[in-house]
Amino acid sequence: MSDRSESERTSDRTLERVGRGEWALAGALVLAGIGLALGNQLLVAASTLPLWYVGAAVFGSSRSAMVRVRRDLVVGDVPEKPLTKEEPVSGSGAVSGTVGESVFVRTTVQNVGPETIVDLRVIDGVPAELPVVSGTPRTCVTLEPLESTTLEYELTLRRGEYTFEDVTVRTRDLSGTVTETWTAESVGDRTVRCSPPVDQVPLGGATNEYAGEVPTDEGGNGVEFHSVREYAPGDSVGSIDWRRYANSRELATVEYRAERATQVICLVDARLSQRRGTTLESLPAVERSAEATTRLFETLVDAGHPTGVVVWYDRSIETTPPGTGPTTRERVRRALESAREGDGHDSQMWFPSNDRIDQLVSQLPGDAQVFVFSAFTDDEPVDLTEQLRTWGYEVRVVSPDVTDADDVATRLAGLEREKRLTQVRTSGARVVDWDLEQPLGLILPAAVGEVRHR
């Protein structure tokens, strides 16, 4: 037998027999020769041990181990118990969370064969894009029949949909000469999604000419009483105040408070200052802002409110006008992808800071509500917000707090950021200081509460 391992495929399993035949045979001959020369029967008997090793390598048991694997994915809570042999499959197959949230993973492997697995090595199929922040997705144990082992670890969510691969399993027999490697399919959860929709988003009072769900101060079609006026030819029969006619024989028309759709602009700060996280594990501010914008945009458009997106780079501005159709949706999707990646915008024509802000504000519809998504790690977003307020826009700020590290420089940056947000509030803008430990689903409703009528 050669000094190399021999491999063979058995269905979806790879079987390896690791032997040291030449060395074992040489060792046996040496021990036997010494034993015969010295007349030592013990050494002669010991010379047979290497031959037993060779026999184990050649004729070692190839009985396949049998395991059962279950994976539980939980956002926020820990699964209550591991898999047992009779436990039914109850995993939904997929879970959802928001960017930056932690996902607890519990993968349970059970020996369902009749024999002990003396050397079991397991590696869970973690998506390569999701970082493991605690625990480990691999183990090496010995399992008696029906005994289980559990891998527990924690991931940090990033935007997108991720599917776990099958678990890689390797077993080794008692002699250590036969190994078997295969992938074991798991039951339970396999997919984690990061970008669930917001169920409800309350809207403010800034409106446009589109019919919608925000009440205005003018009469028209709606459900809330507004006023009674003199009847005019052509008025709908259904709008006549018949009770008044029955009392006075005078025709009058009832008007209801008209409702209009809110026109919204989401302004995303995608400058270079927004592309750095405070730690290697934290996501940059632009990723947080783009994720929040995506969810807000989808919710508003689904509710019928024309919504646009303006991406603000260091050297350029990319504008998608408000709309509700598939063309607007696709343009916004591409714009936000570019915001996350930079996509060469920062190498385009440069504008001085004041000129860039003036140009940005001049491109916005005059009757829109403006949402500003920025970490406010410098003064330029403050200047922009104050300019928007000067021009009469209702402004709401959603500011992800990326200054949560413990080093002195970051703490000082956090104090400067708090001062900027105070200045923005003084200008009349509504500010949501987004603590990244809070789920995005709780942040957005707070960000889009009622706004004064203009």
N, C-alpha and C positions, 0 to 999 in steps of 0.2 A: 504494500500500500504506500502511496506517495505521502509527502509531508503536507500536502494541500488538502483543504476541505473539499468534499464532494457534495454537489447540490443537485436536487431533482425537484420537479414540480409535481405536486399531487393536487389536482383540481386547482383551487385558488391558493394553495399553500406551498411554501418553499421549504423543503426538507434538506438539512445539512448534516452530514456525518463527519465529525472532526476527528481525524486519527493521526497518530504519530507512529505509524507502523514500523518504519525503518529504525527509528530510535528505540522503540520498544523491543524489537527483535535483537538489536545489538546489545541492549541492556540485559536481556534474558541470557544471551550467549556468554556475556562477561561474567554474570553471577554464577551461571552453571559451571563455567571453566574454573573460577576461583573455588567454588564449592568442591568440585572433583579433585582439584589439586591439593586442597587442604583436608579433604576427606570430611567436609562439614556438610551434613545432611540438611541443616537449616538453610544454608545458602543455596543448595540445590533446589529445595522447595520454594525459596523466595524467588528463584529465577523464573518461576511460572507466573508470577504476578503480572509482569508486563504483557505476557501472552493473554491473560484475562482482559487487560485493557484493550488489546487489539481486537479480541473477540467482541467486546462491548461496542467498539466502534463499527465493526462489520455487521454484527447481528443484533445491535441494540434495538430495543422496542421502538416501533414507529407508530404506536397507538396515538391517535390525535386527541389532544386536549379539547374539551368543550367548555366554552364560556358563554355567558349571557351578559349583554351590556345595555345599560340604560343611562341616558343623559337627561338631566333636568336643568333648565335655564330659568333663572328668576331675576327679575329687576327689582331690587330693593329688599326683598325678603329671602330667607334661607329655606330651602326645601325641608320639610319636617322629618322625613325618614328615607333611608336607602331602599334599594330594590330587594324584594324577597322573591323566593321561587314562584309562589302562587300569586304574586301581585299583578293585577291586570294593567295593561298599558293605558295610562290616562293622560300622557303628554299631549298638548295641543299641536306640537310640531313646530310652532313658531311663537316668539315673544316679541314685544315692541318696547322701545325706549327712546330717549332723547339723547342728543349729542352730549358726551361727557358723563352720562350716567354709568353706574357700575352694574355689571351683569355677573351674578353668582352662578358658577357652573359646578354641578355635582355629577360626576360620572361614576357609576357603580358597575363593577365587574364581578360576576359570580361564577365560581367553578361548578358547572352543572354536570360534570362527568363523574364516573365512579372511582377515579383514582386521584391521589394527591398530585398537584402541580408543584414541584419542588422549586422551580425557578420561573416565575411568571413576570414578564416585563411588558408594560402597557404605556402607550403614548396616545393621548387624545388628539383628535383631528382638529385643532384650533385653527380658525381662519387666520392666515398670515397677517392680515391688515389690522387685527385687533390685538393690542398689547396686553400681556398678562401682568397685572400690577401686584398680585399677591397669590400665594399658593403655588402649586406646580401641576402641569397637565401630564405628568409621567410618574411611574412608580415601579418598584421591583419587590415582589413579595412571594411567599409560599402560601398556597391555598389548599386546605383540606376540601373534600367533596362537600358541596353546598355552602361553602364559606365564601364571603364577599370581601372585596376591598373597594375603597372609595377614594377617588381623586377629587379634591376640592380646590378651586382657584377662582380668581376674580379678573374680569376683563373690563376695559373702558371702551364705551361705545363711540364709534365714529359714524358719520353720515353714510347711509347706504344699507344694503341688505347682504347678510353674510350667512353662508351655510357651512356647518361643521362637516368635515370629512369623517369617514369611518375610522374606528379606533384601530391602531396598529398593535398587534399582539405577537410576542415572541416567547416561546417556552423552551426549556432545556431539561433533559432527563437527568436522573440521579447521577449518572456517570459523567455528565457534562460533555458527552461525545455526540449527542444528537440534539439539534435545535430545529425548531419549526416556527416559521414566520407567516403571518397572514393578517388580513384586515377583517375585523369583526363589525358587522352592521349593528348599529345601536337602535333601540326603541326610545320613544319619548320625544324630546325636542331636538330639532336640528338647525333651525333658522332663527336669526335675530335680525329685526328690522329697526332702523333708526330714522324716523321721520313720520310718526303718526300724525293724522290730521287733528286740528283743534276742533272740539265739538261745537263750541259757541263762541262768538266774538262780538261783544257789545260794541256798537258804533256811536260815534259822536254826532255833532250837529251840522258840520260843514257838508253841503250837498251840491248837486249839479242838476242838469235838466233831465236826467234819467229818473224814471219812476222807480221807487224802491221802498225801504222800510223805515227811513228816518223822517219824522214829522218836520214840516216847515211852517213858516208864519204866513203862508199864502193859502187861499182857498183853491179847491180843485177836487179831484177824485181821491177818496180816502175813506177812513172809517170813523175818524174823530170829528165831532161837530166843530165848525169854524164860525159861520155867520149865516144870516138870512138876508137876502136882497130881493129887490123887485123882480118879478118874473120878466124874462125877455123871450121873444119868439125864438124857437129852436131849442130851448132848454128841455132836458129829458123829462118825460112825464114822471119818472120815478123820483126826481129831485124836487117835485112840487110839495110844498107844505100843505097837505090836504086838511090837516086839523085846523090850520088858520083859515083856510078857504071855507070850511064848514061853519066857522064862527062869524066871519066877516064878509064872505063872498069875495075876498081879494086874493089874487094869485101871487104867491111868493115862492122863491126858489131857495132851497137849503143847500149851503155849501159846506163841504167837509174839509178838514185840514189836509192839504196835499202832502204826499210823501214822496221823497226823492231818494235816489241812491247816492251814497257817499262816494266821492271820487278821492282816491288815495294815491299818494306817492311814497314809496319806500326808498329812502336814501341810504345806501350802504357805503360805509367808509372802508375802502379797500386799499388805502395807502400802505406804503412799506412799513410804517409804524404799527400797523394792525396785523402784521404777519409773523410776529414773534410771540411765543408763549413764555411765561415766567419760568417754567421748568421744561425739561425734555418731555415729560409725560403730558403736559397740558396742551390743549389745542389753542392755536392762535385766535386772536379776537375776530379776525375776518371770517374764520370758519363758524364761530358762534353767531355772528351777525348774519351771515348768509343763510344759515340754518333757520334762524328765527324769521328772516324775510321770506324764505320759501314757504314756511307753514302759514304765516300771516297772509301772504299773497293767495295761496290756494283757498284758504277759508273765505276771504273777501270776494274773490271771483266766483266761487261756488254760490255765494249769497247774492250775486248779481251786481256787485259794486265794481265799477271800472277801476282798475288798479294798475299802476305803472311802477317801474323800478329805475332808479338812477344810481349808477355805480361810480363812485368818486375815487379816482386814482391820483397819484402825485402829479402826473403830467397830462392827464386826459380825463374826460367825462363820457360815460356811455349811458345813453338815455333810451328807455323803452316807454313810449307814451301809454297812458291808462287805457285799458281795454278789458274785455272779458272773453274774447274768442280764442280759438286754438293758435292763431298766429301770435297773439300776445303771450300766451302761455309758453310757447316754444322760444320766443325771443327772451323772455325773462329767465327761462331755464338756462339758456346759453350764457346770458349775462352773468348769472350767479355762479356758474361753473368757471367763467373767466375770472370773476372776482376772487374765487378761492385760489386759482392758479397764478394770478398775475397776468399771464398770457401776453406779455410784451407791451402792455399798455403804458408801463412806466418808462418805456424808451421813446414814447411819442413826444409830440411838441409840448414844450414846457410853458406854463402860464404862471406869472407871479401869484402869490397867495390871494391877495385882494381881488385881482382880476379874475382868478379862477372861481372864487366864491360868487362874485357878481354874475359871471357867465352862468354858473350853475343855477342860481336863483332865477335868472331871467328865462330859463328854459322850463320852469314849472308852471302848470296851469294855475290861474289866479284863484280858483275856487276849491282847490284841493286841500285835504288834510295831509300833513307831512310827518312821516315817521323817520327819525334819524337813528340809525344803528351804528354805534361807535363806542370804543372803549374809553374815549376822552383821555388818552395818554399824552396829549399835547393841547395847545391852545386853539388850533385851527377849527376843530368842531364847535368850540364855544363861539368863535367869530361867525361861523356859518349859522348857528342857531339864532344868535342875536340879529343877524341880517334877515333871516326868515321872519322873525317876530316883528322887525321894523317894517317889513313889507306886508304885514297883516296876516300871515299864515298861522293857523292853529298847528302847533308843533308838539309832538310827543317823542321823547327820547327813550330808547332802550339801550342801556349801556352795560355790556358784560364786564364784570369785575375780574380782570386778569392780573390784579396786583395782590394776590393772596399768598405769595411766598413769604418765608420768614427772614430773608436776608435784609440788611439795613437799606440797601438801595431800593429794593422793591417796596418796602414799607414807606419810604419817603415818597416814592412815586404814587403810592396809594393816597397819601395825604394831599398831594397836589391834585390828584384826580377828584377827591372830595370837594376841594375848593372850586374846581371847574364846574362840577355838577351843581353846587350851590349857586354859582353865578348864572348858570342856565335856568335854574328855577326862578331866580330873581327876574329874568327876562320875561317870565310868563309861560314858559314851556312846562309841560308835564313830564316828569322824569321817573323812570323805573330803573333803580340801581340793581342790576341783576347779579345776585349772589349765585355763583355757578353750582352751588350745592342744591339749589332749588330747581325742580324740573321745569322745562320750558313750557309745559302745559299749564303751569300755574302762573308763569310770568306774563304770557301774552294777554290773558283776560284783564290783568291789572294794568297792562300797558295801553289798552284800548278802551278804557272807561269813558264815561260821558265827557263831552267837551262843550264849552259854551257856544251858543249860536252867535254867528258873526253878523 
